[in-house]
């Protein structure tokens, strides 16, 4: 990499370091086209991170970690549901709303989660510019394709619930990750219960 | 079953009289209830390179190791352990006339393998002969040339020839296995040889990559990937490296499987308009989708019957995941009649895999929804037989000759790939060196 290239990319690097600091995004591997280049063992003290030729890739790293840091200036202006409103705090800090959970091999909304979904819907009502992505997940048991379809059903079940509460469909998107990306990597009932979930990610 | 040795001369005579006839006449009848193994001695291979390369020792070791793997895997041979040095390898000849077969018979070897190899820069030539020690004749002699970086591959080619010579059937030694591992940080697709060796990563997109499957000609694979955000189905041409999107409908596009004629792809789509995920067929020539299922349940993991007329799949319309079979021919007449449920016991039945010979469907089933085992059943759902009992065993995939099943298992802790015979015997762990290997897909016969 030539020296002037380093300067050309420097603003991007600084930006990405700023965005990724403390949010778990890792830059040990950078992407060039469709090939991963390991710079983890680089002896230049990390300077070769500059070798990232594609701004987009670094941006994606931040996005996939789901951090609120990427949120627009409008993020600071979220309307609150009132004093001691945890939800607005969560939205500001992590770009998420309340996560809800499911029973084994089920996609119906549990009674104990309905108040949380109602809160999410109320919050979306007073923040009409916000769009959310509902992510459906399954626990690791069973088969990965079935779990993908199950996560899809869970996400869509939550989407319908919010639509029924008056949130227009244009503000809602769904994605299923199936058994991928568990919040708890354990192989026990506690971990599985945590992983059977639908997350709300603020998408704009 | 092996013919008794006194019958062997007749068979040899036929081989030498007519090469074309030879294919139909076999030494070992694999359809017999039990196969008596041949005793084979393997002579140490000799380096006949004009100039001995620094890699000579490594190459020799890899050649012998691969031959040993193939011979054991074939199920046709018992290797005579003391056979390595009956003759001085540096002086022994490959010509049948110069071999003292009596010495080999004394140590119990019915048959004998000898080989020489030669390295020329990055090219390796291997010549291997297979002899019948009883009749003191050569049965097979082959010479292969290929990359010196992968000596094992040349042995696999030889093993295919040897297997076909002895059984009249194609060998699987040059086939490959696709699988998924998250060892790089995210789930990516890998490909290894049938024995797990020479595993290499073939996707590098750092999203989530799942469900690799082969095209019937073995030239392409399809897989599910999140590299564009939502799960879409992509194809990767293994010869050119060209990667292309196959299905990117809104919602989930997962688990594509080529029809046996390669013209259609069965998959699961989760279109917003559908009540839930449904099975679809995509005509790869016209780009037209047709819907196969229409219910409130989850419908996933299609597996084609080898004649292309039926699809086994997993559905939870019965309450929990079970295996159903859909008759594509009868579909237009009567939807109810076209759909038949195959599994009725256990809590969770998944991953049906129709054997290439059409005789069995393998699947992963669980009594408690946690621990899975591999089963086989007939395509009508009868004759369910459990093949595994140790660890968590999932995602069976058949060898193209229908003799073996590869699957993932946690029996040694970390998830690894294992191969077993279709009756559950001869379990072998694949040493891919990758780790956490899942959802294997065994290739068809490759050119």
Interface residues (C-beta under 8 A of the other chain):
Chain A: X29 X31 X34 X35 X36 X104 X105 X141 X142 X143 X144 X145 X146 X148 X149 X150 X152 X153 X156 X174 X175 X176 X177 X180 X181
Chain B: X184 X185 X187 X204 X205 X206 X208 X210 X211 X224 X229 X230 X231 X243 X251 X252 X254 X255 X268 X270 X272 X276 X277 X298 X299 X300 X301 X314 X316 X320 X321 X348 X350 X351 X364 X366 X369 X370 X394 X395 X438 X439
